[in-house]
Amino acid sequence: MERNNRIFRGKESTPSTLASKIIDELHLWEIAGAKGVKCRKNSSGNVSPAFCSVQFLSLLL
């Protein structure tokens, strides 16, 4: 989506907005049961970039 917006619409997201979209996507993959994706909530109950990790090797296997 970001790529299409940049190329075809001439629009781009700010770095913080893009990071937020990536974290939201990772969280959805985790909820769906993807192996190797782990997100923890911070003290305010939100998922933040500092609490998400992806183990790429396990995703490829």
C-alpha positions, 0 to 999 in steps of 0.5 A: 500500500505504501509503495502504491501511494508513493508511486501512483499517488505521489503521497508518502507517510511520515516515518512514525506513521509508517512504523505504526502501520508496520507494528499494526500489521505485525500484531495482526500476524501474531493474532493470526498465529504466525510463527516467529512473530511476538508482540508484547503490550507496554504498560499503557496496553498498546503494542509498540515497536520496542515490544515487537520482534520477528524471527525471519528464519522461523518464518521461512521454514 
